[in-house]
Amino acid sequence: MKIITVASAKGGVGKTTVTESLAVALSRQTQRIVLAMDLDPQNALALHLGVDPQELRGWSRSSLAGMHWRDVCFECQPGLFVLPFGVITEQDRAELEAQIHADPDWLATRLQALGLPEDALVLLDTPPGPTTYGQQALTVAQWVLVVMLADAGSYATLPMMQRLVQTYCTPRPDFAEALYLINQLNSARQLSQDILRVLREGVGQSFIGVIHLDEGVAEALALGTSVLDHAPQSLARHDIMNCAAAIADRLQATPPPRWQE
């Protein structure tokens, strides 16, 4: 399987929305099995992908109960699956995080147990900043997609994200590269344009694109659907498809086998 960890140094950058949109786009563009996994206790990714808001199940409960993660993989569209974090108590979350912290291979072992096809694509949505969940996600990633805003906060915290990649990813021979994406770009703001230019110059060819600020994205979330379907003519959809294509090029895709239950 190919693993992309979607990360950010700070919250509020729309990382979960980006994960959902890219998961849908990559599923359609590459014809691969795509699994989007939520490693953030906020448990928002499943909602973005249309899972019933009343659904409490997820990998967190399954892990604590010793159950298989396959039992809580929800198929959102043909070939596109989501593995929610789920809803647990604070006491259970503390126990779960202690288990994860004690086992450096915790995530790698459980992802392998899913039996995904060799060319399946896994997108890991992580909490912002350095966390136990994020560390596990970085240690299994072939690619890290850093989501930022064109603002001073993202620019200031970029070195922290780069240090995390350097620590957990770069030393591994299976790690390919870190990629960078600007989300919610407001082209009318000169400051945004200036920071975008500096960030693009700073990361070079690792910059894969921007997703412009677009009301269609929020509307799609409210309706429980993807902006790719809700607003097919929108600028955000165009941006997302371009970013997904840039990622797909790096995957060097070949015709993938299907995931058989």
Summary of the structure (lengths in Angstrom):
residues: 261
radius of gyration: 17.4
end to end distance: 16.3
largest distance: 52.5
contacts: 857
relative contact order: 0.19
helix: 48%
strand: 17%
